Amino acid sequence: MKLDIETVNLVSSDDLTAMDFGVSDAGMLFEILRSRMYSDPISAICREISCNSRDAHREAGKFDLPIEITVPTLISPVIKFKDWGPGIDPSRMEDIFIKYCASTKRNDNSLTGGFGLGSKTGFAYSDTFSVETIVNGIKYFYTAMIDDTRVGKMSKLSEESTDEPNGTTIIIPVRREHYKTFLDSTLEVTKYWDIRPIIKGVDPVPEVNPNKDMKILLSGQGWEVYVHDSKATNSYSSGSQGQRWNYQTCKYEYEDRLVALIDGIPYKVTAEKLDSKDGIIQNLCQRNVRIKFGIGELSLSSSREELHFDEKTKKKIIARLLEVSDAIAKDLSEQIKNASNLSEAELIHFEVSNKMEGTYKKSQVTWNNMALKGLRRTYEKKDGITPPSITHLSLHKSYRSDVASLRRDHRTHLEINSKSPIYINDVKKSEAPYKIVKEIIEKDPDVDSIQLITADQATLDYLDEIMDLKYLDVSKLSEGPKPVKKPRDTSKLNKIDAWTYDRNYQSGSNSNWRPTTLTKGQDGEVGDQLYVLCLDKRDNSFASGDMRLVDDDVNEISSFLSGETIYAVKDEKKLGKNWIKLADKLKELVDQRLSGRTLLDVYKEILSETYAFPHKMDSLEYVKKNISKINKKDNAFIRYIEESKNLTISISENKRLLYVGKLVVGEKYKTYSYDETILPIAKLYKNVLDTYPMLKYATSYYANASTVEVEHIIDYLNVVDASRSSICHLKACANS
């Protein structure tokens, strides 16, 4: 690589005393040059030595022959860079290879190197490396090492005749924890090479494809623009610069954005490094753009890890990016020029600009000398102009029916969309414009909605002015397909839409009403075994007679009717005269089950039932089964059990009767109050606890009482009874 070395012309007076700069500690200087200059020593080794091997092939005229790199393994813990170039004869080894800043490449832009540092990068990682080189039938083997002077030495270990071809192999020992790092770095620095190296030591060789999941959008002399392939499924750009999530490896991967390629070596370029305030340059720096330069065109840092952004380099990169910008605008204009209307032009522009927004001057891209405004056209009010009706119409299927209906969405703008064409409504209402729209959507698989404009001629002229309506792809509704008049379906005349209550069914709106139909007989009647409510559309509640019901009420009524079917209809007049109104049926059943009682009596029974043995002392069921062992047959405990048996109606049945009864009499929200302590069963329960106070603890601890524990409780009851009898006997004696 030719180096730009400026000639310095110095003019000075003769009487000045001059001193020359020098090096006090050569060891320290060499240490800086070989190991402290690289931020990533492993990448530096892979880049510099592989490029030197490739340069050797070019020097020998073997341009299409790949070099060979053997990566480290457990069996061979070294990395080897092998070429079949001219080899390194002893004089070149002494005068060039081991000399810092000595190079044979400074007058040739066909070779990558030039600084005279790359061959020594092995020292950036290891204190020693080996060189095996063959020159004209003689094989030389050298070992480079750092000695105590820190300057370094190259020792020739052997020299022998061979019939092998000329070439050189650089061998560097590698620590075990860096095996994969050397492999990854080798693949990374050579991924843009035209002739990639042969990789040995790993099988299979990992695929490194810089174009993976990418496709070329545009290319030119010395540049390429890539975009993500929408069909690729392995990766997804996360949005942050330089990072891409790979779903196969489940990790973020480095993603090249703007890359300058010099002889296949990638160098990242950012807008900050270019020191450019131009928005186009800044946006291109955020895109997947590759700009290619020849050797020597751009300046490199001394470590060759990055570009040296001097004025020459910045100007050349910016100039190349402006070429890219002009080419993008020119290519887009060519695509748009052939568009048949403004809608097609806008769609083409959107597809490209969506990926390359801000990378070209929009003024450069026009259609028929008209500026492109984007896919949305918004209406602006104007005095004296009647606002148009812009309706977005699409088909929608209800979960209750397979028949699609039109959904209407009123808007103040138009969207240029290939799946939503624009129509002007020029038909009369009697011609069923919405049926025409439905016919268009149903017959064209590429259309999922219609944008319908209804306006007078003055408004349409105004829309031509502000929305470019006459240049867009707009059709007249009268040109659409005429709806076919379907024959009347007489089979539905005897059908009535209805709903049946089913607590096991749940619709999308969390309702237990299952859609169904009722069929009329020949007499025009539905039947005489239907309990029917009428659906009130206003608040989704139900009515039957004077009752106003919600789903919870119907659930209780369904249980009260022992699961008999309940139907709901919108119009009870369609049912005929033989159906049974739910309110009438419930009144009949409530009166029947009350049997002369009042609802307050039912409430008292519910309270009484809560004091019965099964509710208060159910854990003493084992004792109840052994009641024959109790000595006193008429004690308080036995009387309490016998009275509980008389309460035969369950609490759930009484509660349901009370609930439905309140609905029937119109007292749904009425609450009853009663002093439950005066109930006979409540008094008996209190008497049991007063007589046998220890039973309150037994109810907690003897839910699963064993035989022994049951015997203890019965013994306790007998002891209390005997004690009370003795006391009563003593009192009787005392009184006599």
C-alpha positions in Angstrom: 0.0 0.0 0.0 1.4 3.3 -1.0 1.8 5.7 1.9 1.2 9.4 1.7 4.4 10.7 3.3 4.7 14.5 3.0 8.1 16.0 2.2 9.1 18.5 4.8 11.0 21.5 3.6 12.9 23.1 6.5 14.5 26.6 6.3 16.7 27.7 9.2 19.5 30.0 9.9 23.1 28.7 10.1 23.9 29.7 13.7 21.3 27.4 15.4 22.4 24.5 17.5 20.4 21.4 16.4 19.8 18.1 18.2 18.3 14.9 16.8 15.5 13.0 18.5 16.4 9.4 19.4 15.3 6.3 21.3 16.5 5.9 24.8 14.9 2.5 25.5 14.5 0.4 22.4 12.9 -2.4 24.4 10.1 -0.1 25.6 9.5 1.3 22.1 9.2 -2.2 20.6 6.9 -3.3 23.3 4.6 -0.4 22.5 4.7 -1.2 18.8 4.0 -4.9 19.2 1.6 -5.3 22.1 0.2 -2.0 23.3 -1.0 -0.7 20.0 -3.9 -3.1 19.5 -7.2 -2.9 21.3 -8.0 -6.5 20.2 -4.8 -8.4 19.8 -6.5 -11.6 18.5 -8.4 -9.9 15.7 -5.2 -8.0 14.9 -3.2 -11.3 14.5 -6.0 -12.8 12.3 -6.3 -9.7 10.1 -2.6 -8.8 9.7 -1.1 -12.3 9.2 -3.9 -13.5 6.9 -3.5 -10.4 4.8 0.2 -10.9 4.6 -0.4 -14.5 3.4 -2.8 -13.2 0.8 -0.2 -10.6 -0.3 2.3 -13.4 -0.8 0.0 -15.1 -3.2 -0.5 -11.8 -5.1 3.3 -11.3 -5.2 3.7 -14.8 -6.7 0.9 -14.2 -9.2 -1.5 -16.8 -7.6 -4.5 -14.4 -7.3 -7.1 -17.2 -7.3 -5.4 -19.5 -4.9 -6.8 -19.4 -1.4 -4.5 -19.3 1.7 -4.9 -22.0 4.4 -5.6 -21.3 8.1 -5.6 -24.1 10.6 -7.4 -23.0 13.8 -6.3 -24.3 17.3 -7.6 -27.6 18.7 -6.8 -29.7 21.8 -4.5 -31.9 19.7 -2.8 -29.0 18.1 -3.1 -25.8 20.3 -1.7 -23.4 17.7 -3.1 -21.3 14.8 -1.3 -21.7 11.5 -1.4 -19.2 8.5 0.0 -20.9 5.4 0.6 -19.5 1.9 2.3 -20.7 -1.3 4.0 -17.4 -2.1 7.7 -16.7 -2.8 8.8 -17.5 0.7 11.2 -15.5 2.9 14.8 -15.8 2.0 17.4 -15.1 4.8 18.2 -11.6 3.5 14.5 -10.7 3.5 14.1 -12.2 6.9 16.9 -10.1 8.3 16.3 -6.8 6.4 12.5 -6.7 6.3 10.6 -9.3 8.4 12.3 -8.7 11.7 12.7 -4.9 11.2 9.9 -2.7 12.5 8.7 -0.2 10.0 10.5 -2.0 7.2 8.2 -3.1 4.2 8.4 -4.0 0.6 4.8 -2.9 -0.1 5.0 0.9 0.1 5.3 1.5 -3.6 2.5 -0.9 -4.6 -1.3 -0.5 -4.1 -1.9 -4.1 -5.1 -0.7 -5.3 -1.6 -2.4 -4.6 1.7 0.4 -3.9 4.1 3.0 -1.1 4.2 3.6 -0.1 7.8 6.1 -2.9 8.5 4.3 -3.9 11.7 1.8 -6.7 10.7 4.4 -9.5 10.6 5.2 -8.9 14.3 1.6 -9.0 15.6 2.2 -12.5 17.0 4.0 -10.7 19.8 0.7 -8.9 20.7 -0.6 -12.2 22.1 2.4 -14.5 22.8 6.1 -14.1 23.7 7.0 -16.5 21.0 5.9 -17.7 17.5 7.5 -19.7 14.8 8.0 -19.2 11.0 8.5 -22.1 8.6 9.4 -20.9 5.1 10.5 -22.6 1.9 12.6 -20.8 -0.8 13.8 -22.5 -3.9 14.1 -26.0 -2.4 15.4 -25.0 1.0 13.2 -25.1 4.1 14.1 -22.7 7.0 12.6 -22.9 10.5 12.8 -19.9 12.7 11.6 -19.1 16.2 10.8 -15.5 17.3 10.9 -14.7 21.0 11.1 -11.9 23.5 14.3 -11.9 25.5 15.3 -10.0 28.6 16.1 -6.9 26.5 12.5 -6.7 25.4 13.7 -6.0 21.9 13.1 -9.6 20.6 15.1 -12.1 18.7 14.6 -14.3 15.7 16.6 -17.6 15.8 17.1 -20.0 12.9 16.7 -23.5 14.3 17.1 -25.5 11.1 17.8 -25.4 7.4 17.3 -28.4 5.1 16.6 -29.3 1.5 13.1 -30.1 0.3 11.1 -30.7 -2.8 8.1 -28.8 -1.4 6.9 -25.7 -3.2 7.8 -22.2 -2.0 5.6 -20.8 0.8 5.5 -19.6 4.4 3.7 -20.8 7.5 3.3 -18.6 10.6 2.6 -20.7 13.8 1.4 -19.0 17.0 0.6 -20.9 20.2 -2.9 -20.3 21.6 -4.3 -20.7 25.1 -7.2 -23.1 25.5 -9.7 -20.4 26.5 -9.1 -18.6 23.2 -9.6 -21.4 20.7 -13.1 -20.3 19.7 -12.1 -16.6 19.8 -9.4 -17.2 17.2 -11.9 -19.2 15.0 -14.5 -16.4 15.2 -12.0 -13.6 14.5 -10.6 -15.5 11.5 -14.1 -15.9 10.0 -15.0 -12.3 10.8 -12.0 -10.6 9.2 -12.1 -12.7 6.0 -15.9 -12.8 5.5 -15.8 -10.1 2.7 -12.8 -11.6 0.8 -13.4 -12.5 -2.8 -11.2 -15.6 -2.3 -11.8 -16.9 1.2 -9.2 -18.9 3.0 -9.5 -22.7 3.5 -10.3 -23.3 7.2 -8.9 -26.4 8.8 -9.1 -27.8 12.3 -12.9 -27.6 12.6 -15.6 -29.6 11.0 -18.0 -28.4 9.8 -16.7 -24.9 9.3 -19.3 -22.4 10.7 -21.1 -20.5 8.0 -20.3 -16.8 7.9 -22.4 -15.1 5.3 -22.4 -11.3 5.5 -25.5 -11.3 3.2 -27.6 -13.7 5.4 -31.2 -12.5 5.7 -30.3 -9.6 3.5 -30.9 -8.7 -0.2 -29.4 -6.1 -2.4 -31.8 -3.1 -2.9 -29.4 -1.2 -5.2 -25.8 -1.4 -6.3 -23.3 0.7 -8.3 -19.6 1.2 -9.0 -18.0 0.7 -5.6 -21.1 0.5 -3.4 -24.0 -1.7 -2.5 -27.2 -1.0 -0.5 -28.8 -3.9 1.4 -32.1 -4.3 3.2 -33.4 -7.1 5.5 -35.2 -9.8 3.6 -38.8 -9.9 4.8 -38.9 -13.7 4.0 -36.0 -14.5 6.3 -37.1 -16.0 9.7 -33.9 -16.5 11.5 -33.2 -13.0 12.7 -34.8 -9.7 13.4 -33.2 -6.3 13.7 -33.7 -5.0 17.2 -33.5 -1.4 16.2 -30.4 -0.5 18.1 -27.4 0.3 15.9 -25.2 -2.7 15.1 -27.3 -5.3 16.9 -29.5 -8.1 15.5 -31.3 -10.8 17.5 -30.7 -14.3 16.1 -33.5 -16.7 17.1 -31.4 -19.8 16.3 -28.5 -18.9 18.6 -30.7 -16.8 21.0 -28.3 -14.0 21.2 -27.5 -10.6 19.7 -25.1 -10.6 16.8 -23.0 -7.8 15.4 -24.7 -6.2 12.4 -22.7 -4.2 9.9 -24.3 -0.9 9.1 -22.2 1.5 7.0 -19.0 -0.3 6.2 -16.0 0.8 4.2 -14.4 -2.2 2.6 -10.7 -1.9 1.7 -9.4 -5.0 0.0 -12.1 -7.1 1.7 -11.3 -5.8 5.2 -14.4 -4.1 6.8 -14.1 -0.8 8.7 -17.1 0.8 10.5 -18.0 4.3 9.6 -20.2 6.6 11.7 -21.6 10.1 11.1 -19.7 11.3 14.1 -16.4 10.1 12.6 -17.2 11.9 9.4 -18.1 15.0 11.3 -21.0 15.6 8.9 -24.2 17.5 9.8 -25.8 16.5 6.5 -29.0 14.6 7.2 -28.6 12.4 4.1 -25.1 11.4 5.2 -26.3 10.7 8.8 -29.1 8.5 7.5 -26.9 6.6 5.2 -24.6 5.8 8.1 -27.6 4.1 9.8 -28.3 1.9 6.7 -26.8 -1.4 5.5 -24.5 0.3 3.0 -21.1 -1.1 1.8 -18.7 1.2 0.1 -15.7 -0.3 -1.5 -12.3 1.4 -1.9 -9.0 0.3 -3.4 -5.8 -0.1 -1.4 -4.3 3.3 -0.6 -7.5 5.3 -1.3 -8.3 5.8 2.4 -6.0 6.4 5.4 -5.6 3.8 8.0 -4.5 4.0 11.7 -1.1 2.6 12.5 -2.8 -0.5 14.0 -5.0 -0.9 10.9 -7.9 -1.6 13.3 -9.8 1.4 12.0 -9.7 4.1 9.5 -7.8 7.3 10.2 -10.4 10.0 9.5 -8.2 12.7 8.1 -9.6 15.2 5.7 -8.8 13.1 2.6 -10.6 10.1 4.0 -13.6 12.0 5.1 -14.0 13.7 1.8 -13.7 10.5 -0.2 -16.3 8.7 2.0 -18.8 11.5 1.9 -18.4 11.8 -1.9 -19.1 8.1 -2.3 -22.2 8.4 0.0 -23.5 11.3 -2.1 -23.1 9.1 -5.2 -25.2 6.4 -3.4 -27.9 9.0 -2.5 -28.1 10.3 -6.1 -28.3 6.7 -7.4 -31.1 5.9 -5.0 -33.1 8.9 -6.1 -32.4 8.2 -9.8 -33.4 4.5 -9.5 -36.6 5.4 -7.6 -37.5 8.0 -10.2 -37.0 5.4 -13.0 -39.4 3.1 -11.2 -42.0 5.8 -10.6 -41.8 7.2 -14.1 -43.5 4.1 -15.5 -46.4 4.2 -13.0 -49.8 4.4 -14.7 -51.3 6.8 -12.0 -50.3 8.8 -8.9 -51.6 6.0 -6.6 -49.1 3.5 -8.1 -46.3 6.0 -8.0 -47.0 6.7 -4.3 -47.0 3.0 -3.5 -43.7 2.4 -5.2 -42.2 5.4 -3.4 -43.5 4.2 -0.1 -42.0 0.7 -0.5 -38.6 2.1 -1.1 -38.7 5.2 1.2 -39.9 3.0 4.0 -36.5 1.3 3.9 -34.4 4.2 2.8 -36.1 7.2 4.4 -33.9 10.3 4.5 -31.2 8.9 2.3 -32.0 11.1 -0.8 -33.5 14.4 -1.6 -37.3 14.0 -2.0 -37.3 16.9 -4.5 -35.4 14.7 -6.9 -38.3 12.2 -7.0 -41.5 13.2 -8.9 -44.2 11.7 -11.0 -45.2 13.7 -14.1 -43.5 16.7 -12.4 -45.8 16.3 -9.4 -44.3 16.1 -5.9 -45.2 12.9 -4.0 -47.1 13.7 -0.7 -47.4 10.3 0.8 -50.1 7.7 1.1 -52.6 9.8 3.1 -54.7 12.6 1.6 -56.5 14.7 4.3 -59.6 16.9 3.6 -59.2 20.5 4.6 -62.4 22.6 5.2 -63.2 25.5 3.0 -66.0 28.0 3.2 -68.6 27.5 0.5 -67.7 23.8 0.0 -69.9 21.1 1.3 -67.7 18.5 3.2 -67.7 15.1 1.4 -68.7 11.9 3.1 -65.7 9.6 3.1 -66.6 6.1 4.3 -64.3 3.2 4.9 -66.4 0.0 4.3 -65.3 -3.5 5.2 -67.0 -6.9 5.7 -67.4 -8.1 9.2 -68.8 -11.5 10.4 -70.5 -11.7 13.8 -69.7 -14.6 16.1 -73.4 -15.5 16.1 -73.8 -15.6 12.3 -71.8 -16.6 9.2 -73.4 -13.9 7.1 -71.0 -11.0 6.6 -72.3 -7.4 7.0 -70.7 -4.1 6.1 -68.9 -2.2 8.8 -68.8 1.6 8.2 -66.1 3.9 9.4 -66.5 7.6 8.6 -63.2 9.4 8.0 -61.8 12.8 6.9 -59.0 11.3 4.8 -58.2 8.9 2.0 -55.5 6.2 2.2 -53.7 5.0 -0.9 -53.8 1.2 -0.4 -53.9 -1.5 -3.1 -56.2 -3.6 -0.9 -58.6 -0.6 -0.3 -59.5 1.0 -3.7 -61.2 4.4 -3.8 -64.7 4.7 -5.4 -66.9 7.8 -6.1 -70.5 7.2 -5.2 -72.4 8.2 -8.3 -75.5 5.9 -7.9 -78.9 6.7 -6.4 -80.0 5.2 -3.1 -82.6 3.2 -5.0 -79.7 1.4 -6.8 -78.4 0.1 -3.4 -74.8 1.5 -3.4 -73.8 -0.5 -0.3 -74.9 -3.7 -2.0 -72.6 -2.9 -4.9 -69.7 -2.3 -2.4 -70.4 -5.6 -0.8 -70.4 -7.3 -4.2 -67.0 -5.7 -5.1 -65.3 -6.9 -1.8 -66.8 -10.4 -2.0 -65.8 -11.0 -5.6 -62.3 -9.6 -5.6 -59.9 -11.6 -3.3 -57.3 -8.8 -3.5 -59.7 -6.3 -1.9 -60.5 -6.2 1.8 -62.2 -2.8 2.0 -63.6 0.1 0.0 -63.2 3.9 0.4 -66.4 5.5 -0.8 -66.6 9.2 -1.5 -70.1 10.8 -1.6 -70.0 14.5 -2.7 -71.4 17.0 -5.2 -69.4 18.1 -8.2 -68.1 21.3 -6.6 -66.7 19.3 -3.7 -65.2 16.7 -6.1 -63.4 19.6 -8.0 -62.1 20.8 -4.7 -60.8 17.3 -3.9 -59.0 17.3 -7.2 -57.2 20.5 -6.0 -56.2 19.5 -2.5 -56.0 15.7 -2.8 -54.9 15.2 -6.4 -58.1 13.1 -6.8 -58.1 13.1 -10.6 -54.6 11.7 -10.7 -55.3 8.9 -8.2 -56.6 5.4 -9.1 -60.3 6.2 -8.5 -63.3 4.4 -10.0 -67.0 5.2 -10.2 -69.4 3.0 -8.2 -71.7 2.8 -11.2 -69.0 0.8 -13.0 -68.9 -1.8 -10.3 -70.8 -5.2 -10.5 -74.5 -5.0 -10.1 -75.8 -6.9 -7.1 -77.8 -10.0 -8.0 -81.3 -10.1 -6.4 -81.6 -13.3 -4.4 -84.9 -15.2 -4.3 -86.8 -14.9 -1.1 -86.1 -17.7 1.3 -89.5 -18.8 2.4 -88.1 -21.5 4.7 -87.5 -18.8 7.2 -91.0 -17.6 7.4 -91.9 -20.3 10.0 -88.7 -19.7 11.9 -88.4 -17.4 15.0 -85.0 -16.3 16.3 -84.7 -17.1 19.9 -82.3 -17.9 22.7 -82.3 -20.7 25.2 -80.8 -20.4 28.7 -77.9 -22.9 29.2 -75.6 -22.4 32.2 -73.0 -24.6 30.5 -72.8 -22.3 27.5 -70.9 -19.1 27.3 -70.7 -16.7 24.4 -68.1 -14.1 23.5 -70.0 -11.6 25.7 -70.0 -14.0 28.7 -73.7 -14.7 28.3 -75.4 -18.1 29.0 -78.0 -17.6 26.3 -77.4 -20.0 23.4 -78.8 -18.8 20.0 -81.5 -21.1 18.5 -84.7 -21.0 16.5 -88.3 -21.9 17.2 -90.4 -23.5 14.5 -94.1 -22.8 14.0 -96.5 -25.7 13.3 -99.2 -25.8 10.7 -101.6 -24.0 13.0 -99.1 -21.1 13.2 -98.4 -21.9 16.9 -95.0 -22.6 18.4 -96.3 -24.9 21.2 -97.7 -24.9 24.7 -94.7 -26.0 26.8 -92.5 -22.9 26.5 -91.5 -20.7 29.3 -90.7 -17.5 27.5 -89.1 -14.1 28.3 -88.9 -11.1 26.0 -85.4 -9.7 25.3 -85.2 -5.9 26.0 -82.6 -4.5 23.5 -82.2 -1.3 25.5 -80.2 -2.8 28.4 -79.8 -6.5 27.5 -82.2 -7.5 30.3 -85.4 -9.6 30.1 -89.0 -9.0 30.8 -92.0 -11.3 31.6 -95.1 -9.7 32.8 -94.2 -7.2 35.4 -90.8 -8.8 36.1 -87.5 -7.3 35.1 -84.8 -9.9 35.1 -81.0 -10.2 34.5 -78.9 -13.4 34.0 -78.5 -14.1 37.7 -82.3 -14.0 38.1 -82.8 -16.4 35.2 -80.2 -18.8 36.7 -82.2 -19.0 40.0 -85.4 -19.4 38.0 -83.9 -22.2 36.0 -83.0 -24.1 39.1 -86.5 -23.4 40.6 -88.0 -25.0 37.5 -85.7 -28.0 37.9 -83.9 -27.3 34.7 -86.9 -27.0 32.4 -86.2 -25.0 29.2 -86.5 -21.2 29.2 -86.6 -19.3 25.9 -86.1 -15.6 25.2 -87.5 -13.9 22.1 -87.5 -10.3 20.9 -91.2 -10.3 19.9 -93.7 -12.4 21.8 -96.4 -11.7 19.3 -94.8 -14.0 16.8 -95.3 -17.0 19.1 -99.0 -17.3 18.9 -101.3 -17.8 21.9 -100.5 -21.2 23.2 -97.1 -20.5 24.8 -96.8 -20.1 28.6 -95.5 -16.8 29.9 -92.8 -17.3 32.5 -94.3 -14.8 35.0 -97.6 -16.8 35.0 -95.9 -20.1 35.4 -93.7 -18.8 38.3 -96.7 -17.3 40.2 -98.5 -20.7 39.9 -95.5 -22.6 41.2 -94.8 -20.2 44.1 -98.4 -20.3 45.3 -98.3 -24.1 45.1 -95.0 -24.4 47.1 -96.0 -21.8 49.7 -99.1 -23.9 50.6 -100.7 -21.1 52.6 -97.5 -19.8 54.1 -96.2 -16.3 53.6 -92.7 -15.3 52.4 -92.0 -14.2 56.0 -92.8 -17.7 57.1 -90.3 -19.0 54.6 -87.7 -16.6 55.9 -88.3 -17.9 59.5 -87.9 -21.5 58.3 -84.6 -20.5 56.7 -83.5 -19.1 60.0 -84.7 -22.2 61.8 -82.9 -24.5 59.4 -79.6 -22.7 60.2 -80.0 -23.8 63.9 -80.8 -27.4 63.0 -78.4 -30.2 64.0 -76.9 -30.7 60.5 -75.8 -27.1 60.5 -74.7 -26.5 64.0 -73.4 -29.9 65.2 -72.8 -31.8 62.1 -69.4 -32.9 63.5 -71.2 -34.9 66.2 -72.8 -37.1 63.6 -70.9 -40.1 65.1 -72.5 -39.4 68.4 -75.9 -39.2 66.8 -75.5 -42.7 65.3 -74.8 -44.1 68.8 -77.8 -42.2 70.5 -79.1 -45.5 71.9 -76.2 -45.6 74.4 -77.5 -42.4 76.1 -79.2 -43.4 79.3 -81.7 -40.5 79.6 -84.0 -40.7 76.5 -85.5 -37.3 76.9 -82.5 -35.1 77.7 -81.9 -31.8 75.9 -79.5 -33.3 73.3 -82.0 -35.9 72.1 -84.9 -33.4 72.1 -82.7 -31.1 69.9 -82.0 -33.9 67.5 -85.7 -34.9 67.2 -86.8 -31.3 66.6 -84.1 -30.9 63.8 -85.6 -34.0 62.0 -88.9 -32.1 61.7 -87.2 -29.4 59.6 -87.5 -31.5 56.4 -87.2 -28.7 53.7 -83.6 -27.9 52.8 -82.2 -24.4 53.2 -81.4 -24.2 49.4 -84.9 -25.0 48.4 -86.4 -22.4 50.8 -83.8 -19.8 49.7 -84.7 -20.4 46.1 -88.5 -20.2 46.9 -87.9 -16.9 48.7 -85.8 -15.5 45.9 -88.3 -16.4 43.1 -91.3 -15.4 45.4 -89.8 -11.9 45.8 -89.4 -11.6 42.0 -93.1 -12.6 41.5 -94.5 -10.1 44.0 -92.1 -7.4 42.8 -90.1 -7.3 46.1 -86.7 -8.4 44.7 -84.7 -6.0 46.9 -86.8 -6.3 50.0 -85.1 -7.6 53.2 -86.8 -9.3 56.1 -85.9 -9.1 59.8 -86.9 -11.3 62.6 -85.5 -12.1 66.1 -84.1 -15.5 65.5 -83.4 -16.2 69.2 -87.1 -16.8 69.9 -87.3 -19.6 67.4 -88.1 -22.9 69.1 -85.1 -24.7 67.5 -82.8 -21.8 68.5 -84.0 -22.1 72.1 -83.3 -25.9 72.1 -79.8 -25.3 70.6 -79.0 -22.8 73.4 -80.4 -25.2 76.0 -78.1 -28.0 74.8 -75.0 -25.7 75.1 -76.1 -24.5 78.5 -76.7 -28.1 79.7 -73.6 -29.6 78.1 -71.1 -26.7 77.8 -68.2 -29.0 76.8 -70.0 -29.9 73.6 -69.0 -26.6 72.0 -65.4 -27.9 72.1 -66.4 -31.3 70.9 -67.8 -29.8 67.7 -64.3 -28.6 66.8 -62.2 -31.6 67.8 -64.3 -34.6 67.1 -65.2 -34.1 63.4 -63.6 -37.6 62.7 -64.0 -39.0 66.2 -62.9 -42.6 66.8 -64.9 -45.2 68.7 -63.1 -44.4 72.0 -63.7 -40.6 71.6 -67.4 -41.2 70.9 -67.7 -43.3 74.1 -66.1 -40.4 76.0 -68.7 -37.9 74.7 -71.6 -40.2 75.5 -70.1 -40.8 79.0 -69.9 -37.0 79.4 -73.6 -36.7 78.5 -74.6 -39.5 80.9 -72.5 -38.0 83.7 -74.2 -34.6 83.3 -77.6 -36.1 83.1 -77.0 -38.3 86.3 -75.6 -35.3 88.1 -78.6 -33.1 87.2 -81.0 -35.9 88.3 -79.2 -36.2 91.7 -79.4 -32.5 92.3 -83.1 -32.5 91.4 -83.7 -35.4 93.8 -81.8 -33.7 96.6 -83.9 -30.5 96.1 -87.1 -32.5 96.1 -86.1 -34.2 99.4 -85.1 -30.9 101.0 -88.5 -29.4 100.1 -90.3 -32.3 101.6 
